[in-house]
């Protein structure tokens, strides 16, 4: 594939400045961007756009004609598995740059035939979200160490306790990170900057600079036995489903802090709720859940030592720029025929 006959279509909302940056970096590539066919962003990096947006019949036809004319798509059509399933029949399409770090879930949900899975490359935005996720994870850890849930409850009640309760130090605490990929390693970097001792799990066990102990999943009970904080960054796959379960919570020392910025299916929520109530877990900061939106009936909503975040920890003002920059790097690789960054595994879907 050469740049002289390559067409890229922007399938999701994107600021014009980033579209122009893609064009400027690749002057021989045709970049199609028709903003009137795309919903307005409600906030930075709102890739799905305003749900009230509706195309006319003529606009809908133009949208799909635009997408089917492209070799490469920036974003899933309508930012949905259904849109991906529909465009997969385009024989011209060779590669899609997804907006999500966990794009494998959408690829799996689209239930593409084997032919499409083998023909169309899908790259995720994994790594783009590493820093905001790592910062959020550190916020969760510090919330637990510094008892911010109790402070907020006292403030709401205008209650000044007679006895002052000490907090725990971040420095010298033991952190276990499940998933030492890009997000996990960025989290480890910030944790070490606070003086924390970091260990974690990885599918391929190998020494990592700055990480005290690296194990596979089988070694997790041993790691959490001395952990003050457990941070999950793992994606949702059949291999990670309910990986952090009653057995893992039982192996923890009382008062462990749990943070989840990976996928909600990794943690058994019933077991977590029990661990919160029996004292094994002192605080949980959760950005992701097994079912989203989190059902109103979930007891996690009202637990006094749980922070519920609506799967927004990866969002930042810089996200669209960072994804566009990632796309430009991948576009160079695609033209050169070299491996793309963060290509979705169509066996494990991550």
N, C-alpha and C positions, 0 to 999 in steps of 0.2 A: 504494500500500500504506500503510495506517495502522496505528498501533500497537494499535488496539482489537481487531483480529482476527488478530494475528500470533502464531504458535506457534514457539518455538525448542526443539529437542531437543538435549541434551548426549549426543553419541554416543561419547565417549571418557572415560577417567578424568580427573576434575578435583576438586580439593579443594572441599569444601562452602563454604568462605569465598569462593571465587571465583564459585561459582554464585550465592551470595547477593548478591554485589556486582553481578552482571549483573541479577538480579531487582530490586535496590534502584534501580539506574540506569534501569530500564525497567519501572515498576510496571504499565503497561497491557499488557505483553507476557506471554504465558503461557510460562514456562520449565519444560520437563519434564526432570527429573533423577532417575533411578532407579539409585542406586549399586549395588544388588544385581544389576543387569544388566550391570555394568561390571567388568572385572578390576581388581585392586589395582595401584597404582603400586609399582614396586620401588625407584624413586629419583625425585627431583623431575623433573617433566616427562617421565615415562615414559608417553607417549601410547598406546602399544600395550598396556601393562600386562603382568601376569604371563602368560606363554605357557601355563602349566599351567591357567589358568582355563577352565572349561567351563560353559556354560549348560545347564540342563535343557531338554528339549523345550518345556516350557511357557514357560520364560524366553526361549528363542530366539524364540518366536512373539511374546511381549510386546515384545522388543527391536525387532523389525522393525515391529510395529504402532506403537510409539512413534515410530520414525523416519518412517514413512509418514504420520503425523499432522501432521508439521512442515512449515512453510514454509521454515525455516532450520535448518541443522544446524551444530553446533559440533563439528568434526572429521569425518573420513571414517568411515563404518561399519567397525568392527573395524580402523580405521586401516590400510586396505589398498586397493589398486586394485580388487580383487575386490568389496569392500564398496561402493566408489563405483559400480562397474558395476551392481551389483544395485539400489541405491537410485535410480539415474538414471531408472528407469521410473516413479517416483512423480511423477505429474502435478502434485501440489501443491508439490513442492520447487522453490524459486527460487534459493537461495543456500547455499553451504557455506563456512564459515570453516575452512581447513586449518590444521593445526598446524605443518607444515613450511614453511621458507622456499623450498625447491625443490619446491613442490607440483605444478609443471607436469609433472614426471616421472611422478608418480602418475596425473595426469589423462590423460597420453598412454598410459600402460600400461593404463588402464581401457578404452581403445578405444571410447569413447562414440560413439553415432551423432551425426550432425550436428545433429539435432533437439535432443538433450539438451545438446550443447555450446553451442548458441545460446540455450537456455532457462534453463540453470542457471549462475549466476555462481559462480565459485570464487575465493576470495581466499586468498592465502598469508600466512604470518607473516614475510615478508621485512622486514628492518629491525629486528625484535625481537631478532634474533641478531647484529646488527652489532657491538655492543661486545664480547661474548665472543669473536667470531671475530677482531676486530681485535686484541684482547689476545693471542690465541693466535698470530696472525701475527707480532706483535712478539716474542713469546717465541721463535718459530722463527728470526726474523732475528737476535736477540741470541744464540741458541744457536750459530748459524753464525759470527757475528762473534767470539764469546768462546770458541770451541772447546770447548764443553761436552761434546761426544761424546768427544773425546780425553781430557778431564779425567776423565770417568766411567770410561773404559777404564783409565787409569792407576790410578785409585782401586781398581777391581776387582782389578787385578794387584798392588796395593800397591807401585806403581812411582813413585819420585821422580826425574824426569828430571834429568840433570846439567846440560843446557842448558835455560834458561828460554825458552820460545817466546812472542813477543809476540802480542797479540790486536789486532783491528781496532776502530777507533772507529765507533760509530753516528753520531755527529755528523760531518756533512760527507759521509757516504756517500750513494750514489745508489740510490734505490728506484724500481722500475717496478712499477706495479700494473695487472694486466689486469682491467678491469672497474671503472670509476669510478662505480658505483652507490652505494647506501647503505653496503654493507659496505666497498667500496673507499674511499669518502670518509672513513669512520670510521677505517679503517686509515691513511689519509693523515694524518688529524689527529694520531693518536698518533705516527706517524713524524716529523712535523714537530716535535712536542714534544721529540723526541730529537735534533733538529737535522739530520734527514735532508733531502735534496733529493728531491722526489717528482715523477715523471712517470707517465703511464699511458695506457691505451686506453679508448675509448668509441665506441659505435656511431655516435652523433651527435657529431662533432667540434666542440667549442666551448670557449672559454676558461673555466677554473675557478679561482677564487681559491685561491691557495696551491699550485697545481699548475704546475710549470714548463712542461711540454709535454704536450699532449693530441693523440693521433693515433688513427686507426682501426687495425684489425688489420694492414693493409698496412704501417704505420709501425713495427710492433713490432721487426723486426730492427735498425732504426736506434736504437731506444730501448735495447735490451739491450746494445748494443755498449759502452756506458759504464756499465752498471748493476753495482752491487755485490750487489744483492738483487732477485729477481723474485718478486712475490707474486701468485698467481692467486686471484681471487674470482668468476670467471665461472661461470654455471650450465652444465649439460650440455645442449647442443642440437646439432642436425645442423651448425650453423654454427660451433660451438666445438670439435667433436670433433678431438682431436689437433692443436689449434691451436698448442700449444707442442710442437714436434716437432724432428727432427734439424736442420732448417734454423735454427731459433731457437737451439738449443743451440750450433751452430757459430758463430753470430753473437755469442755472448757472449764476454766476456773471461774468461780462466782464473780459477777460484776463485769464480765467482758462486754465491750462496746462493739456493736455490729453496724457496718455501713455497707449499703448496696448501691453501686453505680453501674453494675453490669446489666443483668436481666433478671426480672422478678422470678422467673421459673427456677433459678438456681437455688433459691432458698425455700424450704418447706415452711410456709407461713403459719400453719397450725403449730408446728414444732417451735417456731420462733415465738409465737404468742405464749406458749407454755413456758419457754425459757425466760421470757420477760417477767412472767408472773412468779416463777420459782427462784428468781434471782441470779440464774446463770448469766443472763444478759441484763445489764444495767440500763442500757440505752440503745435504741436502734434509729439510725438515720437512713431512710429508704426513699430512693428516687424512682424505683421501678417495682412493679408488682406482677404477680402471676396473671391477673386479669386487670386490664386497664381500659377505661378509668377504674380505679379501685371501687368496688361495689360499696354502696352505702351501708350494707349490713356487716362489712368487715369490722371486727373489733379493733383493728389497728388505728382506725380514725380517731378513736377517743382514748387510746391508751396514753397515760400521762408521760410516759418516757419513750414516746415514738414521735419522730418527725416524719410527716408525710409530704413528699415533694412530688408534683405531678409530672414526672419524667421530663424535667426541664434543666437538669444540671449540666447538660452538654451545651446548652445555648449560650452564645456570647455575641456581642456586637460585631466581632471580627469573623464570624463563622462563614458568611458568604464569600468574603475575600479569600479566606484560607482554602475553602473548597475549590474556588476558581483557580487559585495558584496550584493546587494539587492536580486539577484537571489539565492545566497547561503543561505540567511536567509529564503527566501520563500521555498527553497527546503527542509530545515529542517521542516518547517511548513507542507509542502505537505506530507512528509513522516510520520509525526506525526498525520496527519488528522485534524490539527487545521486551522483556517481561514487564508487565504493568504492575504498579504499586497497588497492593491490597486487593488483588483479584479474589472474588468470592469463590470459596470451595463449594462445588456443586455436589459433593458427596455429603459433607458435614454441614453445609449451608452456614458458614461463618466467614 
